[in-house]
Amino acid sequence: MNRDRFSSEEWYHCYTRGIDKRKTFTNYADYERFLSLLYLCNNTVSTHRSDRRAVSLADLLSIERKGSLVGVGAFCLMPNHFHLLLREISGNGITSFMRKVGTSYAMYFNIKYERSGNLFAKPFRSRHIDNDRYLQRVLQYIHCNPAELFEQRWKQGHAKNIHRLTDRLKTYQYSSFGAFSDPKHRLRAILDTSIFEIETQLPPRKMIQEAFEYYRDVKVTPRH
């Protein structure tokens, strides 16, 4: 897909991983840094995260922004990759947002770990979401992504305890899943509130199955 031709007001599943599948998040501070960038970089004016080193994530998520590049519908950070559900708002918004987040985080990571060069594989991948049914499947997939940390065979359709797995997914600190059921969730400020109009609540087993089916589809037919 041409990265300069995302359609206005359309949703896209955007994702990428670390170069050579390397870990891009190694501890709590790394995850928190990236979460803050999902909020601060979604701004039509320049915002420098380095200017606020001692500020908590909660304080950063309360900073007033001038305008949004994208709507963030969902997100999930994993040790060596991340998934975002994005809606194009301003012209070239998704491309600009992905570039700002990736560049800002790579600068932080490279300084901290004394390395240089790109951190994430380029270009990022994206899939256009053209209907609400497909949108629901993508939401389930993104929120189920951490399942592999608890149930290594979930992508083969196996999980020992679906209900326990669902509870673990809801309390995973680095995804938006918990914010869908808790209006006071600390990460809810990152999200585009229009996403809550989509019916996303499914029985646990159905949710896992939806995510598995989407994973199989993405794996078989990748879009660049």
KAJO-V97977 format. One record per pair of residues at least 12 apart in sequence whose C-alpha atoms are under 8 Angstrom apart, sorted by the first residue. I is the first residue (numbers start at 1). J is the second residue. Records with the same first field share a line. If there is no record, write none. Layout:
BEGIN
I: J ; J
END
This chain:
BEGIN
1: 126 ; 223 ; 224
3: 95
4: 92 ; 95
5: 92
6: 88 ; 92 ; 94
7: 88
8: 87 ; 88 ; 89 ; 90 ; 91
9: 87 ; 88 ; 89
10: 87 ; 88 ; 128 ; 129 ; 130
11: 85 ; 86 ; 87 ; 88 ; 128 ; 129 ; 130 ; 135
12: 85 ; 86 ; 87 ; 126 ; 127 ; 128 ; 129
13: 83 ; 84 ; 85 ; 86 ; 126 ; 127 ; 128 ; 129 ; 138
14: 83 ; 84 ; 85 ; 86 ; 124 ; 125 ; 126 ; 127
15: 81 ; 82 ; 83 ; 84 ; 124 ; 125 ; 126
16: 81 ; 82 ; 83 ; 120 ; 121 ; 122 ; 124 ; 125
17: 80 ; 81 ; 82 ; 120 ; 121
18: 80 ; 81 ; 119 ; 120 ; 121
19: 118 ; 119 ; 120 ; 121
21: 80 ; 81
22: 80
23: 79 ; 80 ; 81
24: 79 ; 80 ; 81 ; 109 ; 119 ; 120
25: 78 ; 79 ; 80
26: 79
30: 109
31: 77 ; 174
32: 57
33: 105
34: 101 ; 105
35: 174
36: 57 ; 60 ; 61
37: 49 ; 101 ; 104 ; 105
38: 101 ; 190
39: 61 ; 189 ; 190
40: 60 ; 61 ; 65
41: 97 ; 100 ; 101
42: 67 ; 68 ; 69 ; 70 ; 97
43: 65 ; 66 ; 67 ; 68 ; 69
44: 65 ; 66 ; 67 ; 68 ; 69
45: 66 ; 67
58: 186
61: 187 ; 189 ; 190
62: 189
68: 89 ; 90
69: 88 ; 89 ; 90 ; 91 ; 93 ; 94 ; 96 ; 97
70: 86 ; 87 ; 88 ; 89 ; 90 ; 93 ; 94 ; 97
71: 86 ; 87 ; 88 ; 89 ; 191 ; 192
72: 84 ; 85 ; 86 ; 87 ; 190 ; 191 ; 192
73: 85 ; 86 ; 87 ; 191 ; 192 ; 193 ; 194 ; 195
74: 86 ; 139 ; 142 ; 143 ; 175 ; 176 ; 177 ; 191
75: 142 ; 143 ; 175 ; 176
76: 142 ; 143 ; 145 ; 146 ; 174 ; 175 ; 176
77: 174 ; 175
78: 145 ; 146 ; 174
83: 142
84: 142
85: 138 ; 139
102: 120
106: 118 ; 119 ; 120
123: 224
124: 224
125: 223 ; 224
126: 223 ; 224
127: 223
132: 198
136: 198 ; 199 ; 200
137: 210 ; 211 ; 214
138: 211 ; 214
139: 200
140: 200 ; 207 ; 208 ; 210 ; 211
141: 208 ; 210 ; 211 ; 212 ; 214 ; 215
142: 211
143: 169 ; 175 ; 176 ; 177
144: 169 ; 208 ; 211
146: 169 ; 172
147: 165 ; 169
150: 165 ; 168
151: 165
154: 212
155: 212 ; 215
156: 212
157: 209 ; 212
162: 204 ; 205 ; 208
163: 204 ; 205
166: 204
176: 188
180: 196
END
